[in-house]
Amino acid sequence: MPTQFHPVTYADSKPRAPRDRWDHLDVLRGLAMVWMTVFHLCFDLSHLQLWRQDFYHNPVWTWQRSAIVSLFLLCAGLAQAAAQSKQTSATRFYQRWAQVAGCALLVSVGSYLVFPNSFIYFGVLHGMAVMLLLLRLLQGCSDRMLLCLAMLCMLAPGLYHYAASSLPAALVEWLNTKPLSPLGLVTRKPATEDFVPILPWLGVMLLGLSVGRQQMAKPGAWLQAYLARPAQSWASRSLAWLGRHSLPYYMLHQLVLLGGLMLLVLLLPTALD
């Protein structure tokens, strides 16, 4: 997740992103936020039994969830590559990390109040908090090594599933327990509303870090030129603003969506009488 900077004003007096940010990286993150919002709106409608959908098994929804998380974590990896290129201080990194970790704790508490039997104990923010620390530890690795680790992380769960039947049953069940399930070496998904384990998702973030570092090492590389290009249109500036404020938006959007729908459900029968 990128660090916040003070805004600056350009010659046309329109508010733009700070100069040391990649505008179109913020746009990509903003797109992930919009997609996530639509997805959660549909989920809330189903949860309130206003629109029957199977979000746990229907590929239309399960694949969308995977795509949203992938885009979000890929942006996080690219943002860490940008931060490393600018030699962002450790103090700033850990300040931002503390915000992510603190919000993850709030998500666990809030989800427990709504879904006590399937609360979120290792969702996207929990995963990001752990993976950011791992990326910090791995920043001394070469880009080739990071790319190899990314591929290994993404393949590991599938390889484990293939080999699990020949492993001791006690070991398989031990890895399925709640304390160890965040590793991602599980044979069944735990009962939780959001689950983003280290494997395979660390691989997506490592991929973003590796590609980002390679691109920034090449003068005039296409990806850096594209991501750093200033957002010009109203739509892209709006998405960039949303991408720069993704953490507070993430924390608040479900309160507004679910709270608004619940209020609508309560008031609609009265309005129809």
C-alpha positions in Angstrom: 0.0 0.0 0.0 1.5 3.4 -0.9 2.4 6.1 1.6 0.4 9.3 1.7 2.0 12.5 0.5 1.0 16.2 0.7 -0.9 17.3 -2.4 0.6 19.8 -4.8 -1.0 22.2 -7.3 0.0 22.3 -11.0 -0.1 25.3 -13.3 -3.7 24.7 -14.3 -4.7 25.0 -10.6 -6.4 21.6 -10.7 -5.6 19.2 -7.8 -3.3 16.4 -9.0 -1.4 13.6 -7.5 1.9 14.3 -5.8 4.9 14.3 -8.2 6.6 11.4 -6.5 3.6 9.1 -7.1 2.6 6.9 -10.0 -0.7 8.3 -11.1 -1.8 5.3 -13.1 -0.8 2.9 -10.4 -3.3 4.7 -8.2 -5.8 4.5 -11.0 -5.4 0.7 -11.1 -5.8 0.5 -7.4 -8.9 2.7 -7.7 -10.3 0.3 -10.3 -9.8 -2.5 -7.9 -11.7 -0.6 -5.3 -14.6 0.1 -7.6 -14.8 -3.5 -8.7 -14.6 -4.6 -5.1 -17.5 -2.3 -4.2 -19.7 -3.7 -6.9 -18.8 -7.2 -5.8 -19.6 -6.5 -2.1 -22.9 -4.8 -3.0 -24.0 -8.0 -4.8 -22.8 -10.1 -1.8 -24.7 -7.9 0.6 -27.9 -8.2 -1.5 -27.5 -12.0 -1.4 -26.7 -11.9 2.4 -29.9 -10.0 3.0 -31.8 -12.5 0.8 -32.7 -9.8 -1.7 -30.9 -11.5 -4.6 -30.1 -15.2 -4.4 -26.6 -16.0 -5.4 -24.0 -18.6 -4.4 -20.8 -16.5 -3.7 -19.0 -19.5 -2.2 -19.2 -21.9 -5.2 -20.4 -20.2 -8.3 -17.3 -19.5 -10.6 -18.9 -16.2 -11.7 -18.2 -14.9 -8.2 -15.3 -16.9 -7.0 -13.2 -16.0 -10.1 -14.1 -12.3 -9.7 -13.0 -12.4 -6.1 -9.6 -13.9 -7.1 -9.2 -11.3 -9.9 -9.9 -8.4 -7.5 -7.5 -9.7 -4.9 -4.9 -10.3 -7.6 -5.1 -6.8 -9.0 -5.0 -5.3 -5.5 -1.9 -7.3 -4.4 -0.2 -6.7 -7.8 -0.6 -3.0 -7.2 0.8 -3.4 -3.7 3.9 -5.1 -5.1 4.4 -2.4 -7.7 4.0 0.2 -5.0 6.7 -1.4 -2.9 9.0 -1.4 -5.9 8.4 2.3 -6.3 9.0 2.9 -2.6 12.3 1.0 -2.8 13.4 3.0 -5.8 12.8 6.2 -3.8 14.6 4.8 -0.8 11.5 5.3 1.5 12.6 5.3 5.1 12.0 2.4 7.4 10.0 4.7 9.7 7.5 5.5 7.0 7.2 1.9 6.0 6.4 0.7 9.5 4.0 3.6 10.1 2.0 2.5 7.0 2.4 -1.2 8.1 0.9 -0.4 11.5 -2.1 1.2 9.8 -2.7 -1.9 7.7 -2.2 -4.2 10.7 -4.5 -2.1 12.9 -7.2 -2.1 10.3 -6.9 -5.9 9.9 -7.6 -6.2 13.6 -10.6 -4.0 13.3 -11.9 -6.1 10.4 -11.6 -9.2 12.6 -13.6 -7.6 15.4 -16.2 -6.1 13.1 -16.7 -9.3 11.2 -17.0 -11.3 14.4 -20.0 -9.1 15.4 -21.7 -9.8 12.0 -20.5 -13.3 11.3 -19.5 -14.9 14.6 -19.2 -18.4 13.1 -17.2 -17.3 10.1 -15.5 -14.1 11.1 -12.4 -12.9 9.1 -9.3 -14.0 10.9 -6.9 -13.8 7.9 -8.4 -11.7 5.1 -6.8 -9.4 2.6 -5.5 -6.9 5.1 -4.1 -9.6 7.4 -2.4 -11.2 4.4 -1.0 -7.8 3.3 0.4 -7.1 6.8 2.3 -10.3 6.8 3.3 -10.1 3.1 4.6 -6.6 3.4 7.0 -7.7 6.1 8.1 -10.6 4.0 8.7 -8.3 1.0 10.8 -6.1 3.3 12.9 -9.1 4.3 13.3 -10.2 0.6 14.2 -6.8 -0.8 17.9 -7.7 -1.0 17.1 -10.6 -3.4 17.8 -10.3 -7.1 14.9 -9.7 -9.5 15.4 -13.2 -10.9 15.3 -14.7 -7.5 12.1 -12.7 -6.7 10.5 -14.0 -9.9 11.4 -17.6 -9.1 10.0 -17.2 -5.6 6.8 -15.7 -7.0 6.3 -18.6 -9.3 7.0 -21.1 -6.5 4.5 -19.4 -4.2 1.8 -19.4 -6.8 2.3 -23.1 -7.6 2.8 -24.3 -4.1 -0.9 -24.8 -3.1 -1.7 -26.8 -6.3 1.4 -29.0 -5.8 0.4 -29.5 -2.1 -3.1 -30.6 -3.1 -1.6 -33.1 -5.6 0.7 -34.5 -2.9 -1.6 -34.3 0.1 -3.1 -37.7 -0.4 0.3 -39.3 0.0 1.2 -37.3 3.1 0.5 -38.4 6.7 -3.2 -37.6 7.6 -2.1 -36.1 10.9 0.2 -33.6 9.0 -2.6 -32.7 6.6 -5.1 -32.1 9.4 -2.5 -30.1 11.3 -2.0 -27.7 8.4 -5.8 -27.4 8.1 -6.1 -26.0 11.6 -7.0 -22.4 12.0 -3.6 -21.3 13.4 -1.7 -22.8 10.5 -4.3 -22.3 7.7 -2.9 -18.8 6.9 0.1 -20.5 5.3 -2.3 -21.6 2.5 -1.4 -25.3 2.6 -4.9 -26.5 3.2 -7.1 -29.2 1.6 -10.3 -27.4 2.5 -11.2 -23.7 2.8 -11.8 -22.7 6.4 -15.1 -21.3 7.6 -14.5 -17.6 7.1 -15.9 -14.8 5.0 -12.6 -13.7 3.6 -9.4 -15.8 3.3 -6.2 -14.5 1.7 -3.4 -16.9 2.8 0.3 -16.4 2.3 0.3 -19.0 -0.4 -0.4 -18.4 -3.3 -1.0 -14.7 -2.7 2.5 -13.8 -1.7 3.5 -14.8 -5.2 1.3 -12.1 -6.8 2.8 -9.4 -4.6 6.3 -10.7 -5.3 5.5 -10.6 -9.0 4.5 -7.0 -8.8 7.7 -6.2 -6.8 9.9 -8.1 -9.3 8.4 -6.6 -12.5 8.3 -3.1 -10.9 12.0 -3.2 -10.0 13.0 -4.5 -13.4 11.1 -1.7 -15.1 12.5 1.0 -12.9 16.0 -0.2 -13.6 15.5 0.5 -17.3 15.5 4.1 -18.4 12.3 4.8 -20.4 10.8 1.4 -19.7 7.2 1.3 -20.9 5.5 0.2 -17.6 7.2 3.0 -15.6 6.3 5.5 -18.3 2.7 4.4 -18.3 2.2 4.2 -14.5 3.9 7.6 -13.9 1.9 9.4 -16.6 -0.3 12.1 -15.0 -4.0 11.3 -14.8 -5.7 13.8 -17.2 -9.4 13.0 -17.4 -11.9 13.5 -14.6 -12.5 9.7 -14.4 -8.8 8.9 -14.1 -8.2 11.6 -11.6 -11.2 10.3 -9.5 -9.9 6.8 -9.7 -6.4 8.0 -8.7 -7.8 9.8 -5.7 -9.7 6.7 -4.7 -6.5 4.6 -5.1 -4.5 7.0 -2.9 -7.1 6.6 -0.1 -7.7 2.9 -0.6 -7.3 1.9 3.1 -9.9 4.2 4.7 -12.2 3.5 1.7 -11.8 -0.3 2.3 -12.6 0.1 6.0 -15.7 2.3 5.4 -17.3 1.0 2.2 -19.0 -2.1 3.7 -20.4 -0.1 6.7 -22.1 2.2 4.2 -23.2 -0.5 1.8 -24.5 -3.1 4.3 -25.8 -0.4 6.7 -27.6 1.3 3.9 -29.2 -1.9 2.6 -30.3 -3.0 6.1 -31.9 0.4 6.7 -33.6 0.1 3.3 -34.9 -3.3 4.2 -36.3 -1.9 7.5 -37.9 1.2 5.9 -39.2 -0.3 2.7 -42.2 -2.2 4.2 -43.2 0.9 6.1 -43.1 3.0 3.0 -45.2 0.5 1.0 -48.0 0.4 3.7 
